[in-house]
Structure formats: structure tokens, C-alpha cells
């Protein structure tokens, strides 16, 4: 039981260090998965320590172990809440950064295209037409009477980038859901294992009790047979004694 307590303390310290790394901005998928696995391992350790504490024979040690279990569960709940808050905060910051990058990239592209349109001119010496008969494409883009020509395909690229960003966010959410479902399934399997182990122990105890009962019944039957033989032998001996007494006194 002391080894489980030491393991729980080490797991709590490791989780605090990992959460500190996550708090400092290291929000990689590997770190998130490591923290989730560490939380699951700590929960299993707490349950194992609790089950061993309940089987403790000495009352003082059992009470001390129960206090440690309560402390472990409080620390586990606090660490898990911190992890959820930090993970949510990291996801929000990442989404905001990606959106800012998208907006900045779109603004830069639009500014560059607008600049090219404004400063793009057609040399007049290569045109043989009268200035009044030249096409509109030969005029300067900075004319105050012309609106800037919209860039074709810009809205489609922006929508595609936003769709990709939304798809990545949905994929991340689905992966988190799958990981949580896997952890829930693992917890259910662990609970079933504990329940089956308890059922197995009860069946073994019942089998041992039945075996002991059979042995006791056999011993009782054997003793009853011996007592019956002793009774008949004593009765015959008593009648013989009475017969000789009757002959002697008669």
C-alpha cells in the first residue's frame, strides 16, 4: 500500500509539471495526450489504493489511508479542472491566432493586388490611337472616375481557408471526443474487472465453505456410527451383568 501511495504522489507531481508546461504555452498534441494518460493512470492508482485501504485490518492505518484517498481525490479533481481550463484556453487562443493569420494574409494579398492595379500603366508611346479613342485598359488605374477592379477568386480563396480552419477545429473536437470515449470505456472495463474479481472471491469463499460443511457432515456421520456401536456393546454388557447378578442372588 505504501508503494501505491508513493506512486500517486509521483503522478501528482508529474501532472503539476506538465500543467505548468501547458500554462507556459506549450500546447502540443503530444503534451495533451500525455496529461490525459497521466490523469487516467492517477485515477486508477487512487481506486487501487482505496480498495486496499478498505481491506486494511488495523483501524488506525485504515483511517489514515482513507484520509490519503480523500486528499488524492481532491488533488485529482483540481488537476483535471485545471487541465480542462488550460485546454479550452489554448484552443481559444489557437483559433484566434489562426483567424488573425487568415485575416492578415487576406489583407496583405488584397493590398498587394490593389497596389499592382494602381501602379500598372500602359505606355502611351506604344499606342497609335488618339487618346480619346484609346480603350479603358490603357488609362491609369488611379483615375478618380474609376472604381478599383475587384480581384476575381479572392472570396473563394478566403472561404476555402475558413472552411479548412473549421474542418481542423471540428477534427480536433472529434479527436478529443474519441479520446474521452476511450477513457470512459477503459474506466468501465476496469470497474468490471474489479467487480468480477470480487465475485470470484465470493465464489471461492462459498466453495470453501461448502467443502468444509461436507467434511463436518462426514465427521458427524462417522461419529454417529461409532456411538451406535458403543451403545449396543454397552447394552449387551449391561444385560450380561444383570444376568450374572440374578443368578448369583437367585
TIZAVEX-646274 format. One record per residue (C-alpha): x, y, z; chain; residue number from 1; residue in one letter. Coordinates in steps of 0.25 Angstrom, whole numbers. Layout:
<nodes>
node px: X&py: Y&pz: Z&chaine: A&num: NUM&residu: A
...
</nodes>
This chain:
<nodes>
node px: 0&py: 0&pz: 0&chaine: A&num: 1&residu: X
node px: 12&py: 9&pz: 2&chaine: A&num: 2&residu: X
node px: 17&py: 7&pz: -12&chaine: A&num: 3&residu: X
node px: 3&py: 11&pz: -17&chaine: A&num: 4&residu: X
node px: 3&py: 24&pz: -9&chaine: A&num: 5&residu: X
node px: 17&py: 27&pz: -14&chaine: A&num: 6&residu: X
node px: 13&py: 25&pz: -28&chaine: A&num: 7&residu: X
node px: 1&py: 34&pz: -26&chaine: A&num: 8&residu: X
node px: 10&py: 45&pz: -20&chaine: A&num: 9&residu: X
node px: 19&py: 44&pz: -32&chaine: A&num: 10&residu: X
node px: 8&py: 44&pz: -42&chaine: A&num: 11&residu: X
node px: 2&py: 57&pz: -36&chaine: A&num: 12&residu: X
node px: 16&py: 64&pz: -36&chaine: A&num: 13&residu: X
node px: 18&py: 60&pz: -51&chaine: A&num: 14&residu: X
node px: 4&py: 65&pz: -55&chaine: A&num: 15&residu: X
node px: 7&py: 78&pz: -48&chaine: A&num: 16&residu: X
node px: 19&py: 79&pz: -56&chaine: A&num: 17&residu: X
node px: 12&py: 76&pz: -69&chaine: A&num: 18&residu: X
node px: 1&py: 86&pz: -66&chaine: A&num: 19&residu: X
node px: 12&py: 97&pz: -63&chaine: A&num: 20&residu: X
node px: 17&py: 94&pz: -77&chaine: A&num: 21&residu: X
node px: 4&py: 95&pz: -83&chaine: A&num: 22&residu: X
node px: 1&py: 108&pz: -75&chaine: A&num: 23&residu: X
node px: 14&py: 114&pz: -81&chaine: A&num: 24&residu: X
node px: 9&py: 112&pz: -95&chaine: A&num: 25&residu: X
node px: 14&py: 98&pz: -100&chaine: A&num: 26&residu: X
node px: 0&py: 93&pz: -105&chaine: A&num: 27&residu: X
node px: 5&py: 82&pz: -114&chaine: A&num: 28&residu: X
node px: -4&py: 69&pz: -116&chaine: A&num: 29&residu: X
node px: 7&py: 60&pz: -110&chaine: A&num: 30&residu: X
node px: 6&py: 68&pz: -97&chaine: A&num: 31&residu: X
node px: -9&py: 68&pz: -97&chaine: A&num: 32&residu: X
node px: -9&py: 53&pz: -99&chaine: A&num: 33&residu: X
node px: 2&py: 51&pz: -88&chaine: A&num: 34&residu: X
node px: -6&py: 59&pz: -78&chaine: A&num: 35&residu: X
node px: -19&py: 51&pz: -81&chaine: A&num: 36&residu: X
node px: -12&py: 38&pz: -80&chaine: A&num: 37&residu: X
node px: -6&py: 42&pz: -67&chaine: A&num: 38&residu: X
node px: -19&py: 46&pz: -61&chaine: A&num: 39&residu: X
node px: -25&py: 33&pz: -65&chaine: A&num: 40&residu: X
node px: -13&py: 26&pz: -58&chaine: A&num: 41&residu: X
node px: -15&py: 34&pz: -46&chaine: A&num: 42&residu: X
node px: -29&py: 31&pz: -45&chaine: A&num: 43&residu: X
node px: -26&py: 16&pz: -46&chaine: A&num: 44&residu: X
node px: -16&py: 17&pz: -35&chaine: A&num: 45&residu: X
node px: -26&py: 25&pz: -26&chaine: A&num: 46&residu: X
node px: -36&py: 14&pz: -28&chaine: A&num: 47&residu: X
node px: -26&py: 3&pz: -25&chaine: A&num: 48&residu: X
node px: -21&py: 10&pz: -12&chaine: A&num: 49&residu: X
node px: -35&py: 12&pz: -8&chaine: A&num: 50&residu: X
node px: -39&py: -3&pz: -10&chaine: A&num: 51&residu: X
node px: -26&py: -7&pz: -2&chaine: A&num: 52&residu: X
node px: -30&py: 3&pz: 9&chaine: A&num: 53&residu: X
node px: -43&py: -3&pz: 11&chaine: A&num: 54&residu: X
node px: -37&py: -17&pz: 13&chaine: A&num: 55&residu: X
node px: -27&py: -12&pz: 24&chaine: A&num: 56&residu: X
node px: -29&py: -19&pz: 37&chaine: A&num: 57&residu: X
node px: -23&py: -9&pz: 46&chaine: A&num: 58&residu: X
node px: -33&py: 2&pz: 49&chaine: A&num: 59&residu: X
node px: -23&py: 13&pz: 50&chaine: A&num: 60&residu: X
node px: -16&py: 10&pz: 37&chaine: A&num: 61&residu: X
node px: -29&py: 9&pz: 30&chaine: A&num: 62&residu: X
node px: -33&py: 23&pz: 35&chaine: A&num: 63&residu: X
node px: -20&py: 29&pz: 31&chaine: A&num: 64&residu: X
node px: -21&py: 22&pz: 17&chaine: A&num: 65&residu: X
node px: -36&py: 28&pz: 15&chaine: A&num: 66&residu: X
node px: -31&py: 42&pz: 18&chaine: A&num: 67&residu: X
node px: -20&py: 40&pz: 8&chaine: A&num: 68&residu: X
node px: -30&py: 35&pz: -2&chaine: A&num: 69&residu: X
node px: -39&py: 47&pz: 0&chaine: A&num: 70&residu: X
node px: -26&py: 56&pz: -2&chaine: A&num: 71&residu: X
node px: -23&py: 49&pz: -15&chaine: A&num: 72&residu: X
node px: -37&py: 50&pz: -20&chaine: A&num: 73&residu: X
node px: -37&py: 65&pz: -17&chaine: A&num: 74&residu: X
node px: -24&py: 67&pz: -24&chaine: A&num: 75&residu: X
node px: -29&py: 59&pz: -36&chaine: A&num: 76&residu: X
node px: -41&py: 67&pz: -37&chaine: A&num: 77&residu: X
node px: -33&py: 80&pz: -36&chaine: A&num: 78&residu: X
node px: -23&py: 76&pz: -46&chaine: A&num: 79&residu: X
node px: -34&py: 71&pz: -56&chaine: A&num: 80&residu: X
node px: -41&py: 84&pz: -55&chaine: A&num: 81&residu: X
node px: -28&py: 92&pz: -58&chaine: A&num: 82&residu: X
node px: -25&py: 83&pz: -70&chaine: A&num: 83&residu: X
node px: -39&py: 85&pz: -76&chaine: A&num: 84&residu: X
node px: -38&py: 100&pz: -73&chaine: A&num: 85&residu: X
node px: -24&py: 101&pz: -79&chaine: A&num: 86&residu: X
node px: -28&py: 92&pz: -91&chaine: A&num: 87&residu: X
node px: -40&py: 101&pz: -94&chaine: A&num: 88&residu: X
node px: -32&py: 114&pz: -93&chaine: A&num: 89&residu: X
node px: -21&py: 108&pz: -102&chaine: A&num: 90&residu: X
node px: -32&py: 104&pz: -112&chaine: A&num: 91&residu: X
node px: -38&py: 118&pz: -112&chaine: A&num: 92&residu: X
node px: -24&py: 125&pz: -113&chaine: A&num: 93&residu: X
node px: -20&py: 116&pz: -125&chaine: A&num: 94&residu: X
node px: -33&py: 118&pz: -132&chaine: A&num: 95&residu: X
node px: -32&py: 133&pz: -130&chaine: A&num: 96&residu: X
node px: -17&py: 133&pz: -135&chaine: A&num: 97&residu: X
node px: -21&py: 125&pz: -147&chaine: A&num: 98&residu: X
node px: -33&py: 135&pz: -150&chaine: A&num: 99&residu: X
node px: -23&py: 146&pz: -149&chaine: A&num: 100&residu: X
node px: -13&py: 140&pz: -158&chaine: A&num: 101&residu: X
node px: -24&py: 137&pz: -168&chaine: A&num: 102&residu: X
node px: -29&py: 152&pz: -168&chaine: A&num: 103&residu: X
node px: -15&py: 157&pz: -168&chaine: A&num: 104&residu: X
node px: -12&py: 149&pz: -180&chaine: A&num: 105&residu: X
node px: -24&py: 153&pz: -187&chaine: A&num: 106&residu: X
node px: -22&py: 167&pz: -185&chaine: A&num: 107&residu: X
node px: -7&py: 166&pz: -190&chaine: A&num: 108&residu: X
node px: -12&py: 159&pz: -202&chaine: A&num: 109&residu: X
node px: -23&py: 170&pz: -205&chaine: A&num: 110&residu: X
node px: -13&py: 181&pz: -202&chaine: A&num: 111&residu: X
node px: -3&py: 176&pz: -212&chaine: A&num: 112&residu: X
node px: -13&py: 173&pz: -223&chaine: A&num: 113&residu: X
node px: -18&py: 187&pz: -221&chaine: A&num: 114&residu: X
node px: -5&py: 193&pz: -222&chaine: A&num: 115&residu: X
node px: -1&py: 186&pz: -234&chaine: A&num: 116&residu: X
node px: -14&py: 190&pz: -241&chaine: A&num: 117&residu: X
node px: -12&py: 205&pz: -237&chaine: A&num: 118&residu: X
node px: 2&py: 206&pz: -242&chaine: A&num: 119&residu: X
node px: 0&py: 197&pz: -254&chaine: A&num: 120&residu: X
node px: 0&py: 207&pz: -267&chaine: A&num: 121&residu: X
node px: 1&py: 205&pz: -281&chaine: A&num: 122&residu: X
node px: 12&py: 213&pz: -289&chaine: A&num: 123&residu: X
node px: 6&py: 223&pz: -298&chaine: A&num: 124&residu: X
node px: 17&py: 222&pz: -308&chaine: A&num: 125&residu: X
node px: 13&py: 208&pz: -312&chaine: A&num: 126&residu: X
node px: -1&py: 213&pz: -315&chaine: A&num: 127&residu: X
node px: -5&py: 218&pz: -329&chaine: A&num: 128&residu: X
node px: -19&py: 222&pz: -326&chaine: A&num: 129&residu: X
node px: -24&py: 236&pz: -322&chaine: A&num: 130&residu: X
node px: -24&py: 238&pz: -307&chaine: A&num: 131&residu: X
node px: -39&py: 240&pz: -307&chaine: A&num: 132&residu: X
node px: -41&py: 227&pz: -315&chaine: A&num: 133&residu: X
node px: -32&py: 218&pz: -306&chaine: A&num: 134&residu: X
node px: -38&py: 207&pz: -299&chaine: A&num: 135&residu: X
node px: -41&py: 208&pz: -284&chaine: A&num: 136&residu: X
node px: -30&py: 198&pz: -281&chaine: A&num: 137&residu: X
node px: -19&py: 208&pz: -285&chaine: A&num: 138&residu: X
node px: -24&py: 218&pz: -275&chaine: A&num: 139&residu: X
node px: -17&py: 220&pz: -262&chaine: A&num: 140&residu: X
node px: -23&py: 212&pz: -251&chaine: A&num: 141&residu: X
node px: -22&py: 224&pz: -241&chaine: A&num: 142&residu: X
node px: -33&py: 231&pz: -249&chaine: A&num: 143&residu: X
node px: -43&py: 237&pz: -239&chaine: A&num: 144&residu: X
node px: -54&py: 233&pz: -249&chaine: A&num: 145&residu: X
node px: -52&py: 218&pz: -248&chaine: A&num: 146&residu: X
node px: -54&py: 209&pz: -237&chaine: A&num: 147&residu: X
node px: -44&py: 198&pz: -233&chaine: A&num: 148&residu: X
node px: -46&py: 186&pz: -241&chaine: A&num: 149&residu: X
node px: -49&py: 174&pz: -231&chaine: A&num: 150&residu: X
node px: -40&py: 163&pz: -231&chaine: A&num: 151&residu: X
node px: -46&py: 150&pz: -236&chaine: A&num: 152&residu: X
node px: -45&py: 138&pz: -228&chaine: A&num: 153&residu: X
node px: -42&py: 145&pz: -215&chaine: A&num: 154&residu: X
node px: -55&py: 142&pz: -208&chaine: A&num: 155&residu: X
node px: -54&py: 127&pz: -212&chaine: A&num: 156&residu: X
node px: -40&py: 126&pz: -206&chaine: A&num: 157&residu: X
node px: -44&py: 133&pz: -193&chaine: A&num: 158&residu: X
node px: -56&py: 123&pz: -192&chaine: A&num: 159&residu: X
node px: -47&py: 111&pz: -195&chaine: A&num: 160&residu: X
node px: -37&py: 116&pz: -184&chaine: A&num: 161&residu: X
node px: -49&py: 118&pz: -174&chaine: A&num: 162&residu: X
node px: -54&py: 104&pz: -178&chaine: A&num: 163&residu: X
node px: -41&py: 97&pz: -175&chaine: A&num: 164&residu: X
node px: -40&py: 105&pz: -162&chaine: A&num: 165&residu: X
node px: -54&py: 100&pz: -158&chaine: A&num: 166&residu: X
node px: -51&py: 86&pz: -162&chaine: A&num: 167&residu: X
node px: -38&py: 86&pz: -154&chaine: A&num: 168&residu: X
node px: -45&py: 90&pz: -142&chaine: A&num: 169&residu: X
node px: -56&py: 80&pz: -144&chaine: A&num: 170&residu: X
node px: -46&py: 69&pz: -145&chaine: A&num: 171&residu: X
node px: -39&py: 73&pz: -133&chaine: A&num: 172&residu: X
node px: -52&py: 73&pz: -125&chaine: A&num: 173&residu: X
node px: -56&py: 59&pz: -131&chaine: A&num: 174&residu: X
node px: -42&py: 54&pz: -127&chaine: A&num: 175&residu: X
node px: -44&py: 59&pz: -112&chaine: A&num: 176&residu: X
node px: -58&py: 53&pz: -112&chaine: A&num: 177&residu: X
node px: -51&py: 39&pz: -117&chaine: A&num: 178&residu: X
node px: -41&py: 40&pz: -106&chaine: A&num: 179&residu: X
node px: -51&py: 43&pz: -96&chaine: A&num: 180&residu: X
node px: -59&py: 31&pz: -100&chaine: A&num: 181&residu: X
node px: -47&py: 22&pz: -100&chaine: A&num: 182&residu: X
node px: -44&py: 27&pz: -86&chaine: A&num: 183&residu: X
node px: -59&py: 24&pz: -82&chaine: A&num: 184&residu: X
node px: -58&py: 10&pz: -88&chaine: A&num: 185&residu: X
node px: -45&py: 8&pz: -80&chaine: A&num: 186&residu: X
node px: -51&py: 12&pz: -67&chaine: A&num: 187&residu: X
node px: -63&py: 3&pz: -70&chaine: A&num: 188&residu: X
node px: -54&py: -9&pz: -73&chaine: A&num: 189&residu: X
node px: -46&py: -6&pz: -60&chaine: A&num: 190&residu: X
node px: -59&py: -5&pz: -52&chaine: A&num: 191&residu: X
node px: -64&py: -18&pz: -58&chaine: A&num: 192&residu: X
node px: -51&py: -25&pz: -55&chaine: A&num: 193&residu: X
node px: -52&py: -21&pz: -40&chaine: A&num: 194&residu: X
node px: -66&py: -26&pz: -39&chaine: A&num: 195&residu: X
node px: -62&py: -39&pz: -46&chaine: A&num: 196&residu: X
node px: -50&py: -41&pz: -36&chaine: A&num: 197&residu: X
node px: -60&py: -38&pz: -24&chaine: A&num: 198&residu: X
node px: -70&py: -48&pz: -30&chaine: A&num: 199&residu: X
node px: -59&py: -58&pz: -32&chaine: A&num: 200&residu: X
node px: -54&py: -57&pz: -17&chaine: A&num: 201&residu: X
node px: -68&py: -59&pz: -12&chaine: A&num: 202&residu: X
node px: -70&py: -71&pz: -21&chaine: A&num: 203&residu: X
node px: -57&py: -77&pz: -15&chaine: A&num: 204&residu: X
node px: -61&py: -74&pz: -1&chaine: A&num: 205&residu: X
node px: -74&py: -81&pz: -3&chaine: A&num: 206&residu: X
node px: -67&py: -93&pz: -9&chaine: A&num: 207&residu: X
node px: -58&py: -93&pz: 2&chaine: A&num: 208&residu: X
node px: -70&py: -92&pz: 12&chaine: A&num: 209&residu: X
node px: -77&py: -103&pz: 5&chaine: A&num: 210&residu: X
node px: -65&py: -112&pz: 5&chaine: A&num: 211&residu: X
node px: -63&py: -110&pz: 20&chaine: A&num: 212&residu: X
node px: -78&py: -113&pz: 22&chaine: A&num: 213&residu: X
node px: -77&py: -126&pz: 15&chaine: A&num: 214&residu: X
node px: -65&py: -130&pz: 23&chaine: A&num: 215&residu: X
node px: -72&py: -127&pz: 36&chaine: A&num: 216&residu: X
node px: -84&py: -135&pz: 32&chaine: A&num: 217&residu: X
node px: -76&py: -147&pz: 29&chaine: A&num: 218&residu: X
node px: -69&py: -146&pz: 42&chaine: A&num: 219&residu: X
node px: -83&py: -145&pz: 49&chaine: A&num: 220&residu: X
node px: -88&py: -157&pz: 42&chaine: A&num: 221&residu: X
node px: -75&py: -165&pz: 45&chaine: A&num: 222&residu: X
node px: -77&py: -161&pz: 60&chaine: A&num: 223&residu: X
node px: -91&py: -165&pz: 60&chaine: A&num: 224&residu: X
node px: -88&py: -179&pz: 55&chaine: A&num: 225&residu: X
node px: -77&py: -181&pz: 65&chaine: A&num: 226&residu: X
node px: -87&py: -176&pz: 76&chaine: A&num: 227&residu: X
node px: -97&py: -186&pz: 71&chaine: A&num: 228&residu: X
node px: -87&py: -198&pz: 72&chaine: A&num: 229&residu: X
node px: -83&py: -193&pz: 86&chaine: A&num: 230&residu: X
node px: -97&py: -192&pz: 91&chaine: A&num: 231&residu: X
node px: -101&py: -207&pz: 86&chaine: A&num: 232&residu: X
node px: -88&py: -212&pz: 92&chaine: A&num: 233&residu: X
node px: -91&py: -205&pz: 106&chaine: A&num: 234&residu: X
node px: -105&py: -210&pz: 105&chaine: A&num: 235&residu: X
node px: -101&py: -225&pz: 103&chaine: A&num: 236&residu: X
node px: -91&py: -224&pz: 114&chaine: A&num: 237&residu: X
node px: -101&py: -218&pz: 124&chaine: A&num: 238&residu: X
node px: -111&py: -229&pz: 121&chaine: A&num: 239&residu: X
node px: -100&py: -240&pz: 123&chaine: A&num: 240&residu: X
node px: -96&py: -233&pz: 136&chaine: A&num: 241&residu: X
node px: -111&py: -233&pz: 141&chaine: A&num: 242&residu: X
node px: -112&py: -248&pz: 137&chaine: A&num: 243&residu: X
node px: -100&py: -252&pz: 145&chaine: A&num: 244&residu: X
node px: -105&py: -243&pz: 157&chaine: A&num: 245&residu: X
node px: -119&py: -250&pz: 156&chaine: A&num: 246&residu: X
node px: -112&py: -264&pz: 156&chaine: A&num: 247&residu: X
node px: -103&py: -261&pz: 168&chaine: A&num: 248&residu: X
node px: -114&py: -255&pz: 176&chaine: A&num: 249&residu: X
node px: -125&py: -264&pz: 172&chaine: A&num: 250&residu: X
</nodes>
